[in-house]
């Protein structure tokens, strides 16, 4: 057998695996030292629906490329592990010992292998210690003595002539794995003579019905091709651990065909961390976030390593990072310098390429990580254009992201306080990515901050003005999506509701001609009952009563046009915008960051 085809499927792992396999074939063709035999570009060809490989030494090539990839992607050792060299293999020919690092494989590789104990490429080079004691007691004694003298921990397996690799040992290619037959592969949909057993991988695979091309639960065996490609997928899987090693979020791109998928990965290579950056991060994440250039004296501190812990906020920051790369590729430094009709996609390949961002989260269950949240995100282009529009209108995401963090006083001593603080931000960003309203969430955040500050509590960094601007600009886009005919009329009501709320806030803090900050803050606290009354209004009549009480107390004159146009259908939106706008004024005074 000198030729093999790997066909595109509807399985994102296998498609990504094809692109990764092609990447390593290109690497070997460019660097002759990687293989013991020649390989050139004519030996393989990537098309829209398949990757074809032709080679006189085909099975050896597939095996060599597999372990070459495993050495780079699976055999990840930290700087500390490289310094300690905590593992040993025994060289029989020279009767000597060679040290090599301990390896804890991370990312998607960990999910696939469950970080199983390493094994050598040649099966005969791995033997259990107890078995070695029976077969070659003198060698076993020599090895145990070496471990003891060097104060190393000896495990159940002993390695000969080569270091172990963390990638699962490859079932050597066999013609039966490729010939048509009666055995059905649920991942590829193909029928072949013989399947391979996938049981030595973690429960990760058996739980991934979302990724099956042909749903058939309970299958343990898959085709050799599916097994082979799935183990290449981690090369281009973006991952990030949160909560130590207890949770992981992973991302894969998907597109219309293999050529388009390859183009997407090629154009976004800069998102992946370099080898030095991976070492610096101890392999806890393999992709970069945009650096907002935080200053040490800035109250809004976001740390690149740990600030994002939830799936939606990590997804948003990944998309934001890609967006900034798109701008960089077009030579755009400041988005505010562009025209109103600027489209970040105009000169990007994303404009023509179909693109989805596939994400899943896995959390610790017993001794393994198991997937429990999965999503195909198809609003990628919408998200890029939305971010561009908001930044062009001077919404600072650095300020907004910091301001969306919120922690109740009762949660500050919680062991899980870091993640709790990010729940509001995660919820808001999830809705933005899904093109859903964030109005209720922002109103709740503003109100919670108000009640806490009037009680003397610290709510952390908050730029209320930028959050008001965010919701003011974002909401009309949602209205347009749901009902374009109502967009213009709704925008007018929204604008009046914001002015209405601003009048309330200004009147409360300026009551009885307050001039000093302390007087304004006192007024803000004294207006608490009136704001609560507005917030608790659940019907139009309750809202009207709350407004009347405000008018009587603070002598506020409201727009008759707005009041006449409030009805059962729109009063909730008016109420929410009014409260947000009023609290933008009041909260800023309480925090002494007046807009």
Order of alpha helices (4+ residues) and beta strands (2+ residues): beta-alpha-beta-beta-alpha-alpha-beta-beta-alpha-beta-alpha-alpha-beta-beta-beta-beta-alpha-beta-alpha-beta-beta-alpha-alpha-alpha-beta-beta-alpha-alpha-alpha-alpha-alpha-alpha-alpha-alpha-alpha-alpha-alpha-alpha
